[in-house]
Amino acid sequence: MSEQLFVCNKCGNYTPLVQKSDRLPDNVEHHYAECQSCGYRSTFFYTNPKIKALLNKQKNTPFLTKKKERLTKEIKKHMDELRNKIESE
């Protein structure tokens, strides 16, 4: 099996894609990949209990329904708000 690589957002080098996560204050989880060349953490997303509950609800909702579409938009909104809040601190 071949190793998946990603391009670091900081140094531009290719590095193995190893997904990691850290627990932050207020039950927030930071999901990212760390560059082996420079150590920069490229963020995939942040999540919290509210977002996890919405993701679980979305997972159990049938595809191609208005409810699934609405949940997807709501999850994206909450994830964007959480990312903006954390990265502006």
N, C-alpha and C positions, 0 to 999 in steps of 0.2 A: 504494500500500500504506500502511495507517495505521500510525502509530508505537505500539508497545506501551508502556504506562505502568505504573508501580507506585507504591504509597503508601509513602513513607519511614517506617521504624519509629521514627525519632527526631522529625522535625519535622512529619510528617503531610502534607507536600506531595506532589503528583503529580509524577513525574519520569520521563523516558524510561528504558526498561529497556535498559541496555547491559551485557551480561555481561562481567565482567573476571575475571582471575585473577592471583595473585601466588605466587611460589615462596617457601616458608618453609624454615627449617632442617629437617634430617632428611628431605629429599625430600617434604615436605608441600606440597600446593597448596591455596590458599584461593580459592574461587570465590564471587563476590559481585557486587552492583550498587551503584554509588555515587550518592548523591543529588546532583543538580546544585545544589540549594538550600543544603544545609548540609554536604555532604561526607561524611555518615555512610555507612559501608559495611554494607549489609544482606547477611549471609552466606547463600548458598545451601547450600554444603557444603564440607567439607574432604576431601581424598583423599590417599592415599599409594600406593606401589607394591603393597602387599598388597591394598588395596581395588580398585585398577585391575585387578589380575589376577582378582579375584573378579568384577568387573563384566564383564570380557571372557569369562570362563567362563559367566556368566549369559546374556550376549548370544548365545552359541552353544548354549544349552540350549533344547530345545523348550518351547513355551508349555504351560500347564496340566499341568505334571508336578510330582511331589513334589520332585524335584531343584531345579527352578526356584524353587519356594516356599521350600525350605530355603536356597538361595543368597540369595534376597531378604532373608530374616530375618538371615542371617549378615552380609550387607553393611550392613544397617541398624544392627546391633549394633556393628560396627566403626566405622561413620561416627559414631554417637552417642558412642562412647568417645573417638574422636579429637577430636571437637568439644569434649567436656567437658574433655579434657586441655588443649587449646590455649586455650580460653576461661577456664580457671581459673588459667593462668599469669600 
